[in-house]
Amino acid sequence: MNAANLQIEGLCLAIASINRLLVAKGLVSQDELDVAFQKAEATAHGDNRFAEDLSPSNRDAVCFPIRVLQVANDTGAEKPWSFSELAKLVGETKEPYNDQL
């Protein structure tokens, strides 16, 4: 496996853990995090190269870390998920791209 992929896995798990801590301390709500992730994905979709230059699989790659964090947030703070569990959930919930992006 590519070392960069492993680094992304670790970074996503670390950010998910920090997000759980922020929610537990009442500094941010799960809903606020969800809105932030939606905005992040919308920003990626708004990038001109996203629709024009990237293949659907590359668009998925750009959005994947955002979606992992969103799934981690949606599953709640009571159970920290492994990266493979989160990735599986992302794959199960991913909607196909519209070719007219």
C-alpha positions in Angstrom: 0.0 0.0 0.0 1.1 3.5 -0.8 2.6 5.3 2.3 0.5 8.4 1.5 -2.7 6.3 1.8 -1.6 5.1 5.3 -0.9 8.7 6.3 -4.4 9.7 5.2 -5.8 6.8 7.2 -4.0 8.0 10.3 -4.9 11.6 9.7 -8.6 10.8 9.3 -8.6 8.7 12.5 -6.9 11.5 14.4 -9.3 14.2 13.1 -12.3 11.9 13.9 -11.0 11.5 17.4 -10.5 15.3 17.9 -14.1 15.8 16.5 -15.5 13.4 19.1 -13.6 15.2 21.8 -15.0 18.6 20.6 -18.5 17.2 20.6 -18.0 15.6 24.1 -16.8 18.9 25.5 -19.8 20.8 24.0 -17.6 23.0 21.9 -19.3 21.9 18.6 -22.3 19.8 17.9 -22.5 16.8 15.6 -24.9 18.8 13.4 -22.4 21.7 13.1 -19.7 19.2 12.1 -22.0 17.6 9.5 -22.7 21.1 8.0 -18.9 21.7 7.8 -18.4 18.4 6.0 -21.2 19.2 3.6 -19.6 22.6 2.9 -16.2 21.0 2.4 -17.6 18.5 -0.2 -19.5 21.3 -1.9 -16.3 23.3 -2.1 -14.6 20.4 -3.8 -17.5 20.0 -6.2 -17.3 23.8 -7.0 -13.7 23.5 -8.1 -13.7 23.8 -11.9 -11.1 21.0 -12.3 -13.4 18.7 -10.3 -15.9 18.2 -13.1 -13.7 19.1 -16.1 -10.4 17.4 -15.4 -11.0 14.6 -12.9 -12.3 11.2 -13.6 -15.2 9.9 -11.4 -12.7 7.8 -9.4 -10.4 10.8 -8.8 -13.4 12.8 -7.7 -14.2 10.0 -5.3 -10.6 10.2 -4.0 -10.9 13.9 -3.4 -14.1 13.5 -1.4 -13.2 10.3 0.4 -11.5 11.8 3.5 -14.4 14.2 3.9 -16.9 11.4 3.7 -14.9 9.2 6.1 -15.0 12.1 8.7 -18.7 12.6 8.0 -19.5 9.0 8.5 -17.4 8.9 11.7 -19.4 12.0 12.9 -22.8 10.5 12.0 -22.1 7.2 13.8 -21.7 9.1 17.1 -19.0 9.4 19.7 -19.8 6.3 21.7 -17.9 3.9 19.5 -14.6 4.8 17.7 -14.6 3.0 14.4 -11.6 1.5 12.6 -10.6 3.1 9.3 -11.6 -0.1 7.4 -15.1 0.0 9.0 -15.5 3.7 8.2 -14.3 3.1 4.6 -16.8 0.3 4.2 -19.6 2.6 5.4 -18.5 5.3 3.0 -18.6 2.8 0.1 -22.1 1.6 1.1 -23.5 5.1 1.2 -21.8 6.7 -1.8 -24.1 7.9 -4.5 -23.0 7.7 -8.1 -21.9 10.9 -9.8 -24.1 12.7 -12.3 -22.1 13.0 -15.5 -23.2 16.6 -15.8 -21.3 17.9 -12.9 
